Amino acid sequence: MAIDACGDVSSTAKFCTQQWVLDEKLRKTFHSYVEIRGITPSMINFLHEYIINKVSKENLLWLKTLKNFVTS
């Protein structure tokens, strides 16, 4: 079962996601399944930070390239 949830981030933007409500047994089984495969909460946190940093670096590189193009 899925429940839509939207929260106001600011007056002009919204962040919407689906929040899944799982049976307790299914949730525990899924957690066990991913942990057996080496996917831990700390790994998820690392990947999240890595992706955010990667996107920021790519955006900065793109802006520098654009600046060099415009100034030349």
CORDALIN-V111993 format. One record per residue. N is the residue number from 0. OMEGA is omega in whole degrees, -180 to 180 (none if undefined). NEAR is the number of other ideal C-beta (glycine too) atoms within 8 Angstrom. D_LAST is the distance of its C-alpha to the last C-alpha in Angstrom with 2 decimals. Layout:
{{N & OMEGA & NEAR & D_LAST} {N & OMEGA & NEAR & D_LAST}}
This chain:
{{0 & -180 & 4 & 55.85} {1 & 178 & 7 & 52.48} {2 & 177 & 8 & 51.98} {3 & 178 & 7 & 48.92} {4 & 177 & 8 & 47.63} {5 & 177 & 8 & 44.93} {6 & 178 & 6 & 44.18} {7 & 174 & 6 & 42.22} {8 & 174 & 6 & 39.10} {9 & -179 & 5 & 38.26} {10 & -177 & 3 & 39.27} {11 & -176 & 3 & 36.43} {12 & 176 & 5 & 36.19} {13 & 174 & 7 & 38.87} {14 & -178 & 7 & 39.19} {15 & 178 & 6 & 41.75} {16 & 173 & 6 & 43.28} {17 & 175 & 7 & 46.54} {18 & -177 & 8 & 49.02} {19 & 176 & 7 & 51.49} {20 & -177 & 6 & 55.08} {21 & 171 & 7 & 56.65} {22 & -176 & 5 & 60.21} {23 & -180 & 6 & 60.72} {24 & 178 & 6 & 61.96} {25 & 179 & 8 & 59.02} {26 & 180 & 9 & 56.56} {27 & 179 & 8 & 58.24} {28 & 179 & 8 & 58.36} {29 & 178 & 9 & 54.65} {30 & 178 & 8 & 53.80} {31 & -180 & 8 & 56.06} {32 & -177 & 8 & 54.48} {33 & 179 & 8 & 50.91} {34 & 177 & 9 & 52.03} {35 & -180 & 6 & 53.97} {36 & 174 & 6 & 50.75} {37 & 179 & 6 & 49.05} {38 & -177 & 7 & 47.14} {39 & 177 & 7 & 47.97} {40 & 179 & 5 & 46.84} {41 & 177 & 6 & 44.98} {42 & 178 & 9 & 43.12} {43 & 178 & 9 & 42.17} {44 & 178 & 8 & 40.90} {45 & -179 & 8 & 38.86} {46 & 178 & 8 & 37.31} {47 & 179 & 8 & 36.52} {48 & 180 & 8 & 34.72} {49 & -179 & 8 & 32.92} {50 & 178 & 8 & 31.65} {51 & 180 & 8 & 30.49} {52 & -180 & 8 & 28.64} {53 & -180 & 8 & 27.12} {54 & 179 & 8 & 25.84} {55 & 178 & 8 & 24.40} {56 & 179 & 8 & 22.57} {57 & 178 & 8 & 21.22} {58 & 179 & 8 & 20.05} {59 & 178 & 8 & 18.35} {60 & 179 & 8 & 16.58} {61 & 179 & 8 & 15.49} {62 & 177 & 8 & 14.20} {63 & 178 & 8 & 12.24} {64 & 178 & 8 & 10.73} {65 & 179 & 8 & 10.03} {66 & 179 & 8 & 8.54} {67 & 179 & 8 & 6.09} {68 & -177 & 7 & 5.44} {69 & -177 & 6 & 5.62} {70 & -180 & 5 & 3.82} {71 & none & 4 & 0.00}}
